[in-house]
Amino acid sequence: MNKFVYTQPVKIWFGAGKLKELGSVLDELEVRKAVLVCGHHYLTHAQTLQQKEPRICAIFSDVEPNPQLSGAVKTAELARANGADAVIGIGGGSSIDTAKFAAAIACGDGDPEAIYHGELPFPEKRLTIIAVPTTAGTGSEVTQVSVMSHGKEKRTINNPVFMPRAAIVDPEMTLSVPPRTTMNTGLDALAHALEGYWSVNHQPISDLMAIEAVRTILADLETAWREPDNLEARSRMAYASLLGGLSFALPKTAACHACSYPLSEDYHLPHGEACAFTLDSFVRINADERLEALCCAVGLSGTAELADRIRSLKEMAGLRMRLADLGEVDLEKLCHDCAVHPLMNNNPVKLSTEQLRKMFEALQ
Ligand code: NAD
């Protein structure tokens, strides 16, 4: 058995209605004042929450999908102006990642753009991060990753400064997610579990969580998509998303996520749909004894059935699956950008630009 180091520093509060315990979480973390970060869909709820919890001193509610650095900078300014010692991100990955970046830059005066580009280090001090996911997908509540865009550029920044101190995973928060986003984000969680499992840096504890996440998603994603109000299915998906986050947090993701970046940046697919676009192709490409063992553990006949199940989930929800669905595609650039993405190095099968071209051509 290989040697490994496993660590998971986030305290997790899980369960329907758990957000009602926000006050106790703030007490436990000794938070005096917090800025709340969310998207437009949550603004009214955020204001109600603020009335009940006066330690929420300000709200930044302008987070959009593929969140911009400027939103994190504005949040950091709000935190400084109000003397906040914590940032609470309530939303999908976009809001949580904005909260993380804001908390990491709020205590310094370095140029945020230079920090974003890695030309300046993050300040030594940072604010406490509390993550409250409202989608079942990214697992950002338990990772040290913040994915931020600056103009057209989208960067995945991996740094311990982004690790939340607390995650409140309340499945009730996901009841309002529209069906298409439920499918996109659910397939993102599946991609996390599979990529954490097949990453060249995989390790036994993460593997266990990946297997349980895959089993749960295959059993419950369709129900959560068909029956948005089904709290049991939503709860199981929130749990699977959390496990997905834990299963890739240390091993990192691989080829499928590498390809998702050009697909989001140039063809505007939401993150989960971009991951789903190539996920079944990579199941076939990465099929080996270990992946067969995962399939067997989750009750599938093998990797071919896993790939077929992913395809039929995509078809069912009407996700984009073919190159023709993306408009005019510059295949040369797409294959090049996928091939040079650093996450490609984590894939168990090394792929040339030519092999990626063949994979995309098969998706005509
Ligand atoms: P998102 O946060 O971009 O949200 C998608 C849409 O759903 C938005 O319009 C949002 O307002 C809406 N929404 C969210 N929750 C809702 C709810 N409960 N009810 C109704 N509408 C709701 O989507 P996401 O897939 O959660 O996050 C994607 C982002 O996270 C991408 O930028 C991706 O790169 C990043 N990401 C980060 C990590 C990490 O570890 N930090 C991991 C994976 C992905």
Residues whose N, C-alpha, C, O or C-beta is under 5 A from the ligand:
A	BS01	NAD	G39 H41 P65 N66 P67 G91 G92 G93 S94 S95 D97 T134 T135 G137 T138 G139 S140 T143 V145 S146 V147 M173 T174 S176 V177 P178 T181 T185 H271
